[in-house]
């Protein structure tokens, strides 16, 4: 693990996004909250938040971080039959929260897949990526 002990504690933010593409009927089940398993997006949001807090347990050499905020937003794109997940994670610490944000987005999308796989096994998770990060010595990075 990299030694971050001498690094300054700064306010750090990372924002990520990812998509899950699906059949139009599957998207309508989710958007209209008609899935028999319940509110897919609410459950996916909680899963993503929980995953962000477990990042250091799952990614070798990742530092455990005290997260101060995790925000996960979903938006439906009916033209492309997909849902966009955008996550913002914040902390005050000595290392960044990119991995926590990526983990949250990935797990939220995987949860949507898990909940909907009985009606649509062909869903595609795609383009999970860092959009922006700020804080620390390297400052702001923007895609």
Backbone as JSON Lines, residues from 0, in Angstrom:
{"i":0,"aa":"X","n":[0.84,-1.18,0.0],"ca":[0.0,0.0,0.0],"c":[0.89,1.24,0.0]}
{"i":1,"aa":"X","n":[0.51,2.23,-0.75],"ca":[1.27,3.48,-0.82],"c":[1.12,4.23,0.5]}
{"i":2,"aa":"X","n":[2.2,4.79,0.98],"ca":[2.17,5.57,2.22],"c":[1.62,6.96,1.92]}
{"i":3,"aa":"X","n":[0.46,7.27,2.48],"ca":[-0.15,8.59,2.3],"c":[-0.07,9.4,3.59]}
{"i":4,"aa":"X","n":[0.69,8.91,4.56],"ca":[0.75,9.54,5.87],"c":[1.25,10.97,5.87]}
{"i":5,"aa":"X","n":[2.11,11.32,4.94],"ca":[2.65,12.68,4.89],"c":[1.85,13.61,3.99]}
{"i":6,"aa":"X","n":[0.82,13.11,3.36],"ca":[0.0,13.94,2.48],"c":[-0.96,14.79,3.3]}
{"i":7,"aa":"X","n":[-1.26,15.95,2.77],"ca":[-2.18,16.86,3.46],"c":[-3.61,16.33,3.38]}
{"i":8,"aa":"X","n":[-4.35,16.58,4.44],"ca":[-5.79,16.25,4.44],"c":[-6.49,17.36,3.67]}
{"i":9,"aa":"X","n":[-7.16,16.99,2.59],"ca":[-7.9,17.97,1.78],"c":[-9.29,17.42,1.49]}
{"i":10,"aa":"X","n":[-10.17,18.32,1.08],"ca":[-11.52,17.92,0.67],"c":[-11.41,17.3,-0.71]}
{"i":11,"aa":"X","n":[-11.87,16.08,-0.84],"ca":[-11.73,15.33,-2.09],"c":[-13.09,14.89,-2.6]}
{"i":12,"aa":"X","n":[-13.26,15.02,-3.9],"ca":[-14.53,14.68,-4.55],"c":[-14.22,13.91,-5.82]}
{"i":13,"aa":"X","n":[-15.01,12.88,-6.09],"ca":[-14.92,12.16,-7.36],"c":[-16.33,11.92,-7.88]}
{"i":14,"aa":"X","n":[-16.51,12.08,-9.19],"ca":[-17.79,11.83,-9.84],"c":[-17.57,10.84,-10.97]}
{"i":15,"aa":"X","n":[-18.41,9.82,-11.0],"ca":[-18.33,8.77,-12.02],"c":[-19.68,8.58,-12.67]}
{"i":16,"aa":"X","n":[-19.67,7.86,-13.78],"ca":[-20.92,7.51,-14.44],"c":[-20.79,6.14,-15.07]}
{"i":17,"aa":"X","n":[-21.94,5.55,-15.37],"ca":[-22.0,4.3,-16.1],"c":[-23.43,4.11,-16.59]}
{"i":18,"aa":"X","n":[-23.6,3.18,-17.49],"ca":[-24.9,2.95,-18.12],"c":[-25.24,1.47,-18.11]}
{"i":19,"aa":"X","n":[-26.53,1.18,-18.1],"ca":[-27.01,-0.17,-18.33],"c":[-28.09,-0.09,-19.4]}
{"i":20,"aa":"X","n":[-27.82,-0.78,-20.5],"ca":[-28.73,-0.81,-21.64],"c":[-29.62,-2.04,-21.52]}
{"i":21,"aa":"X","n":[-30.88,-1.9,-21.94],"ca":[-31.84,-2.99,-21.75],"c":[-32.95,-2.9,-22.8]}
{"i":22,"aa":"X","n":[-33.82,-3.88,-22.78],"ca":[-34.99,-3.88,-23.65],"c":[-35.93,-2.75,-23.21]}
{"i":23,"aa":"X","n":[-36.67,-2.17,-24.17],"ca":[-37.6,-1.08,-23.8],"c":[-38.61,-1.49,-22.72]}
{"i":24,"aa":"X","n":[-39.07,-2.73,-22.78],"ca":[-40.05,-3.21,-21.78],"c":[-39.45,-3.24,-20.38]}
{"i":25,"aa":"X","n":[-38.18,-3.62,-20.3],"ca":[-37.5,-3.66,-19.0],"c":[-37.36,-2.24,-18.44]}
{"i":26,"aa":"X","n":[-36.97,-1.32,-19.3],"ca":[-36.83,0.07,-18.87],"c":[-38.16,0.61,-18.36]}
{"i":27,"aa":"X","n":[-39.25,0.29,-19.03],"ca":[-40.57,0.76,-18.6],"c":[-40.96,0.18,-17.25]}
{"i":28,"aa":"X","n":[-40.63,-1.09,-17.02],"ca":[-40.9,-1.7,-15.7],"c":[-40.2,-0.9,-14.59]}
{"i":29,"aa":"X","n":[-38.96,-0.53,-14.85],"ca":[-38.17,0.2,-13.85],"c":[-38.71,1.62,-13.68]}
{"i":30,"aa":"X","n":[-38.89,2.33,-14.78],"ca":[-39.34,3.72,-14.73],"c":[-40.71,3.85,-14.09]}
{"i":31,"aa":"X","n":[-41.59,2.92,-14.39],"ca":[-42.95,2.96,-13.84],"c":[-43.07,2.28,-12.48]}
{"i":32,"aa":"X","n":[-41.93,1.84,-11.93],"ca":[-41.89,1.15,-10.64],"c":[-42.88,-0.01,-10.58]}
{"i":33,"aa":"X","n":[-42.88,-0.82,-11.64],"ca":[-43.8,-1.95,-11.73],"c":[-43.1,-3.3,-11.65]}
{"i":34,"aa":"X","n":[-41.82,-3.29,-11.31],"ca":[-41.09,-4.56,-11.22],"c":[-41.57,-5.32,-9.99]}
{"i":35,"aa":"X","n":[-41.78,-6.61,-10.13],"ca":[-42.32,-7.39,-9.02],"c":[-41.38,-7.46,-7.82]}
{"i":36,"aa":"X","n":[-40.08,-7.19,-8.03],"ca":[-39.13,-7.21,-6.91],"c":[-39.1,-5.89,-6.14]}
{"i":37,"aa":"X","n":[-39.81,-4.88,-6.64],"ca":[-39.86,-3.61,-5.92],"c":[-39.2,-2.48,-6.67]}
{"i":38,"aa":"X","n":[-38.84,-1.44,-5.94],"ca":[-38.26,-0.23,-6.51],"c":[-36.8,-0.49,-6.87]}
{"i":39,"aa":"X","n":[-36.56,-0.8,-8.12],"ca":[-35.23,-1.21,-8.59],"c":[-34.19,-0.12,-8.32]}
{"i":40,"aa":"X","n":[-34.51,1.11,-8.64],"ca":[-33.53,2.17,-8.5],"c":[-33.23,2.51,-7.04]}
{"i":41,"aa":"X","n":[-34.21,2.42,-6.18],"ca":[-33.96,2.68,-4.75],"c":[-33.04,1.61,-4.17]}
{"i":42,"aa":"X","n":[-33.28,0.37,-4.55],"ca":[-32.44,-0.73,-4.05],"c":[-31.03,-0.61,-4.64]}
{"i":43,"aa":"X","n":[-30.93,-0.26,-5.92],"ca":[-29.62,-0.08,-6.55],"c":[-28.85,1.06,-5.9]}
{"i":44,"aa":"X","n":[-29.54,2.12,-5.53],"ca":[-28.9,3.26,-4.86],"c":[-28.3,2.82,-3.52]}
{"i":45,"aa":"X","n":[-29.06,2.09,-2.74],"ca":[-28.55,1.61,-1.44],"c":[-27.37,0.66,-1.65]}
{"i":46,"aa":"X","n":[-27.46,-0.22,-2.64],"ca":[-26.36,-1.14,-2.92],"c":[-25.1,-0.38,-3.29]}
{"i":47,"aa":"X","n":[-25.25,0.66,-4.11],"ca":[-24.09,1.45,-4.5],"c":[-23.45,2.16,-3.32]}
{"i":48,"aa":"X","n":[-24.27,2.72,-2.46],"ca":[-23.75,3.4,-1.26],"c":[-23.01,2.4,-0.37]}
{"i":49,"aa":"X","n":[-23.62,1.25,-0.17],"ca":[-22.97,0.22,0.65],"c":[-21.65,-0.23,0.03]}
{"i":50,"aa":"X","n":[-21.63,-0.39,-1.28],"ca":[-20.4,-0.82,-1.96],"c":[-19.29,0.21,-1.82]}
{"i":51,"aa":"X","n":[-19.64,1.49,-1.9],"ca":[-18.61,2.53,-1.78],"c":[-17.9,2.43,-0.44]}
{"i":52,"aa":"X","n":[-18.64,2.06,0.59],"ca":[-18.07,1.97,1.93],"c":[-17.24,0.7,2.13]}
{"i":53,"aa":"X","n":[-17.34,-0.26,1.2],"ca":[-16.61,-1.52,1.29],"c":[-15.46,-1.61,0.28]}
{"i":54,"aa":"X","n":[-15.16,-0.52,-0.4],"ca":[-14.16,-0.54,-1.47],"c":[-12.83,-1.1,-1.0]}
{"i":55,"aa":"X","n":[-12.35,-0.66,0.14],"ca":[-11.05,-1.12,0.64],"c":[-11.05,-2.62,0.96]}
{"i":56,"aa":"X","n":[-12.22,-3.2,1.21],"ca":[-12.31,-4.63,1.47],"c":[-12.25,-5.46,0.18]}
{"i":57,"aa":"X","n":[-12.55,-4.81,-0.94],"ca":[-12.66,-5.55,-2.21],"c":[-11.54,-5.27,-3.2]}
{"i":58,"aa":"X","n":[-10.93,-4.1,-3.15],"ca":[-9.86,-3.73,-4.06],"c":[-8.54,-3.78,-3.29]}
{"i":59,"aa":"X","n":[-7.66,-4.7,-3.65],"ca":[-6.39,-4.8,-2.92],"c":[-5.62,-3.47,-2.96]}
{"i":60,"aa":"X","n":[-5.01,-3.14,-1.85],"ca":[-4.17,-1.96,-1.68],"c":[-4.91,-0.63,-1.67]}
{"i":61,"aa":"X","n":[-6.23,-0.66,-1.64],"ca":[-7.04,0.55,-1.54],"c":[-7.1,0.95,-0.06]}
{"i":62,"aa":"X","n":[-6.91,2.23,0.21],"ca":[-6.98,2.71,1.59],"c":[-8.43,2.8,2.06]}
{"i":63,"aa":"X","n":[-8.72,2.39,3.29],"ca":[-10.07,2.61,3.82],"c":[-10.25,4.1,4.11]}
{"i":64,"aa":"X","n":[-11.36,4.66,3.65],"ca":[-11.58,6.09,3.79],"c":[-12.88,6.38,4.53]}
{"i":65,"aa":"X","n":[-12.89,7.42,5.36],"ca":[-14.14,7.86,5.99],"c":[-14.91,8.76,5.01]}
{"i":66,"aa":"X","n":[-15.91,8.23,4.38],"ca":[-16.68,8.98,3.4],"c":[-17.61,9.95,4.1]}
{"i":67,"aa":"X","n":[-17.7,11.17,3.56],"ca":[-18.59,12.16,4.15],"c":[-19.9,12.28,3.38]}
{"i":68,"aa":"X","n":[-19.9,11.84,2.11],"ca":[-21.15,11.86,1.33],"c":[-21.01,10.92,0.14]}
{"i":69,"aa":"X","n":[-22.1,10.21,-0.15],"ca":[-22.22,9.41,-1.37],"c":[-23.58,9.75,-1.95]}
{"i":70,"aa":"X","n":[-23.58,10.26,-3.17],"ca":[-24.83,10.62,-3.84],"c":[-24.9,9.86,-5.16]}
{"i":71,"aa":"X","n":[-25.98,9.13,-5.36],"ca":[-26.18,8.35,-6.57],"c":[-27.48,8.78,-7.23]}
{"i":72,"aa":"X","n":[-27.37,9.21,-8.48],"ca":[-28.53,9.65,-9.24],"c":[-28.69,8.77,-10.48]}
{"i":73,"aa":"X","n":[-29.94,8.47,-10.8],"ca":[-30.26,7.69,-11.99],"c":[-31.1,8.54,-12.93]}
{"i":74,"aa":"X","n":[-30.89,8.36,-14.22],"ca":[-31.75,9.0,-15.21],"c":[-32.0,8.01,-16.34]}
{"i":75,"aa":"X","n":[-33.25,7.95,-16.77],"ca":[-33.65,7.03,-17.84],"c":[-33.51,7.73,-19.18]}
{"i":76,"aa":"X","n":[-32.95,7.02,-20.13],"ca":[-32.82,7.5,-21.51],"c":[-33.66,6.57,-22.38]}
{"i":77,"aa":"X","n":[-34.91,6.96,-22.62],"ca":[-35.82,6.09,-23.38],"c":[-35.44,6.01,-24.86]}
{"i":78,"aa":"X","n":[-34.72,6.99,-25.37],"ca":[-34.29,6.95,-26.78],"c":[-33.25,5.86,-27.0]}
{"i":79,"aa":"X","n":[-32.42,5.6,-25.98],"ca":[-31.38,4.58,-26.12],"c":[-31.63,3.37,-25.22]}
{"i":80,"aa":"X","n":[-32.79,3.33,-24.6],"ca":[-33.18,2.19,-23.73],"c":[-32.1,1.88,-22.7]}
{"i":81,"aa":"X","n":[-31.75,2.89,-21.93],"ca":[-30.73,2.67,-20.91],"c":[-30.95,3.59,-19.72]}
{"i":82,"aa":"X","n":[-30.29,3.24,-18.65],"ca":[-30.3,4.05,-17.44],"c":[-28.88,4.5,-17.18]}
{"i":83,"aa":"X","n":[-28.74,5.78,-16.9],"ca":[-27.44,6.35,-16.52],"c":[-27.38,6.42,-15.01]}
{"i":84,"aa":"X","n":[-26.26,6.0,-14.47],"ca":[-25.99,6.13,-13.04],"c":[-24.83,7.1,-12.89]}
{"i":85,"aa":"X","n":[-25.03,8.15,-12.1],"ca":[-23.96,9.09,-11.79],"c":[-23.77,9.12,-10.29]}
{"i":86,"aa":"X","n":[-22.53,8.96,-9.88],"ca":[-22.19,8.91,-8.45],"c":[-21.19,10.0,-8.11]}
{"i":87,"aa":"X","n":[-21.42,10.67,-6.99],"ca":[-20.45,11.61,-6.44],"c":[-20.13,11.19,-5.02]}
{"i":88,"aa":"X","n":[-18.84,11.07,-4.74],"ca":[-18.37,10.66,-3.41],"c":[-17.44,11.75,-2.89]}
{"i":89,"aa":"X","n":[-17.58,12.04,-1.59],"ca":[-16.76,13.08,-0.96],"c":[-16.12,12.55,0.32]}
{"i":90,"aa":"X","n":[-14.95,13.11,0.62],"ca":[-14.28,12.83,1.88],"c":[-13.33,13.97,2.2]}
{"i":91,"aa":"X","n":[-12.87,14.0,3.41],"ca":[-11.75,14.84,3.81],"c":[-10.65,13.87,4.18]}
{"i":92,"aa":"X","n":[-9.63,13.78,3.34],"ca":[-8.63,12.76,3.58],"c":[-7.34,13.01,2.87]}
{"i":93,"aa":"X","n":[-6.48,11.98,2.91],"ca":[-5.13,12.06,2.36],"c":[-5.01,11.37,1.01]}
{"i":94,"aa":"X","n":[-6.09,10.78,0.54],"ca":[-6.09,10.14,-0.77],"c":[-7.49,10.26,-1.37]}
{"i":95,"aa":"X","n":[-7.56,10.12,-2.68],"ca":[-8.8,10.39,-3.39],"c":[-9.86,9.31,-3.26]}
{"i":96,"aa":"X","n":[-11.06,9.64,-3.75],"ca":[-12.22,8.75,-3.63],"c":[-12.69,8.23,-4.99]}
{"i":97,"aa":"X","n":[-11.79,8.21,-5.98],"ca":[-12.17,7.73,-7.3],"c":[-12.65,6.28,-7.26]}
{"i":98,"aa":"X","n":[-11.91,5.45,-6.54],"ca":[-12.26,4.02,-6.5],"c":[-13.61,3.81,-5.81]}
{"i":99,"aa":"X","n":[-13.89,4.58,-4.78],"ca":[-15.16,4.47,-4.09],"c":[-16.32,4.85,-5.0]}
{"i":100,"aa":"X","n":[-16.13,5.9,-5.79],"ca":[-17.18,6.33,-6.72],"c":[-17.37,5.31,-7.84]}
{"i":101,"aa":"X","n":[-16.27,4.78,-8.37],"ca":[-16.36,3.75,-9.42],"c":[-17.02,2.48,-8.89]}
{"i":102,"aa":"X","n":[-16.69,2.12,-7.66],"ca":[-17.29,0.94,-7.04],"c":[-18.79,1.14,-6.85]}
{"i":103,"aa":"X","n":[-19.19,2.31,-6.4],"ca":[-20.61,2.59,-6.19],"c":[-21.39,2.5,-7.5]}
{"i":104,"aa":"X","n":[-20.87,3.14,-8.54],"ca":[-21.54,3.1,-9.84],"c":[-21.63,1.66,-10.36]}
{"i":105,"aa":"X","n":[-20.54,0.94,-10.28],"ca":[-20.52,-0.44,-10.78],"c":[-21.51,-1.32,-10.03]}
{"i":106,"aa":"X","n":[-21.52,-1.23,-8.72],"ca":[-22.41,-2.07,-7.92],"c":[-23.87,-1.68,-8.11]}
{"i":107,"aa":"X","n":[-24.15,-0.4,-8.25],"ca":[-25.53,0.03,-8.51],"c":[-26.03,-0.55,-9.82]}
{"i":108,"aa":"X","n":[-25.19,-0.49,-10.86],"ca":[-25.58,-1.05,-12.16],"c":[-25.71,-2.57,-12.1]}
{"i":109,"aa":"X","n":[-24.83,-3.23,-11.38],"ca":[-24.93,-4.68,-11.2],"c":[-26.2,-5.06,-10.46]}
{"i":110,"aa":"X","n":[-26.62,-4.24,-9.53],"ca":[-27.85,-4.49,-8.79],"c":[-29.06,-4.39,-9.71]}
{"i":111,"aa":"X","n":[-29.06,-3.4,-10.6],"ca":[-30.14,-3.3,-11.58],"c":[-30.17,-4.57,-12.43]}
{"i":112,"aa":"X","n":[-29.0,-5.01,-12.87],"ca":[-28.93,-6.25,-13.66],"c":[-29.51,-7.42,-12.86]}
{"i":113,"aa":"X","n":[-29.06,-7.56,-11.63],"ca":[-29.51,-8.68,-10.8],"c":[-31.01,-8.68,-10.62]}
{"i":114,"aa":"X","n":[-31.57,-7.52,-10.36],"ca":[-33.01,-7.45,-10.12],"c":[-33.84,-7.7,-11.38]}
{"i":115,"aa":"X","n":[-33.26,-7.41,-12.54],"ca":[-34.03,-7.49,-13.79],"c":[-33.63,-8.65,-14.69]}
{"i":116,"aa":"X","n":[-32.67,-9.45,-14.28],"ca":[-32.17,-10.51,-15.17],"c":[-33.22,-11.55,-15.53]}
{"i":117,"aa":"X","n":[-34.21,-11.75,-14.71],"ca":[-35.27,-12.72,-15.01],"c":[-36.11,-12.29,-16.21]}
{"i":118,"aa":"X","n":[-36.19,-10.98,-16.44],"ca":[-36.99,-10.48,-17.57],"c":[-36.12,-10.04,-18.74]}
{"i":119,"aa":"X","n":[-34.8,-9.87,-18.52],"ca":[-33.94,-9.37,-19.59],"c":[-32.48,-9.74,-19.32]}
{"i":120,"aa":"X","n":[-32.07,-10.9,-19.8],"ca":[-30.68,-11.35,-19.57],"c":[-29.68,-10.67,-20.5]}
{"i":121,"aa":"X","n":[-30.16,-9.94,-21.5],"ca":[-29.28,-9.31,-22.47],"c":[-28.84,-7.9,-22.12]}
{"i":122,"aa":"X","n":[-29.09,-7.47,-20.89],"ca":[-28.69,-6.12,-20.49],"c":[-27.17,-5.97,-20.62]}
{"i":123,"aa":"X","n":[-26.72,-4.76,-20.92],"ca":[-25.29,-4.48,-21.09],"c":[-24.89,-3.33,-20.18]}
{"i":124,"aa":"X","n":[-23.93,-3.6,-19.32],"ca":[-23.34,-2.55,-18.48],"c":[-22.16,-1.99,-19.26]}
{"i":125,"aa":"X","n":[-22.11,-0.66,-19.36],"ca":[-21.09,-0.06,-20.21],"c":[-20.62,1.29,-19.71]}
{"i":126,"aa":"X","n":[-19.46,1.67,-20.19],"ca":[-18.91,3.02,-20.01],"c":[-18.85,3.48,-18.56]}
{"i":127,"aa":"X","n":[-18.44,2.61,-17.65],"ca":[-18.21,3.03,-16.27],"c":[-16.88,3.79,-16.27]}
{"i":128,"aa":"X","n":[-16.94,5.07,-15.87],"ca":[-15.76,5.91,-16.0],"c":[-15.77,7.07,-15.02]}
{"i":129,"aa":"X","n":[-14.57,7.56,-14.75],"ca":[-14.41,8.76,-13.93],"c":[-14.72,9.98,-14.78]}
{"i":130,"aa":"X","n":[-15.57,10.86,-14.27],"ca":[-15.89,12.1,-14.96],"c":[-15.05,13.27,-14.45]}
{"i":131,"aa":"X","n":[-14.85,13.28,-13.13],"ca":[-14.17,14.41,-12.52],"c":[-13.66,14.02,-11.15]}
{"i":132,"aa":"X","n":[-12.52,14.59,-10.77],"ca":[-12.02,14.45,-9.4],"c":[-11.37,15.75,-9.01]}
{"i":133,"aa":"X","n":[-11.41,16.04,-7.72],"ca":[-10.75,17.24,-7.22],"c":[-10.21,16.97,-5.83]}
{"i":134,"aa":"X","n":[-9.25,17.81,-5.45],"ca":[-8.63,17.68,-4.15],"c":[-7.24,17.07,-4.26]}
{"i":135,"aa":"X","n":[-6.47,17.3,-3.23],"ca":[-5.14,16.73,-3.2],"c":[-4.13,17.51,-4.01]}
{"i":136,"aa":"X","n":[-2.93,16.98,-4.07],"ca":[-1.8,17.62,-4.74],"c":[-2.03,17.81,-6.23]}
{"i":137,"aa":"X","n":[-2.68,16.85,-6.86],"ca":[-2.87,16.94,-8.32],"c":[-4.03,17.85,-8.7]}
{"i":138,"aa":"X","n":[-4.82,18.28,-7.74],"ca":[-5.91,19.23,-8.02],"c":[-7.08,18.64,-8.78]}
{"i":139,"aa":"X","n":[-7.62,19.41,-9.69],"ca":[-8.85,19.01,-10.41],"c":[-8.5,18.3,-11.71]}
{"i":140,"aa":"X","n":[-9.24,17.25,-11.99],"ca":[-9.15,16.54,-13.26],"c":[-10.56,16.44,-13.82]}
{"i":141,"aa":"X","n":[-10.73,16.72,-15.1],"ca":[-12.04,16.68,-15.73],"c":[-11.95,15.93,-17.04]}
{"i":142,"aa":"X","n":[-12.87,14.99,-17.26],"ca":[-12.88,14.24,-18.51],"c":[-13.25,15.16,-19.65]}
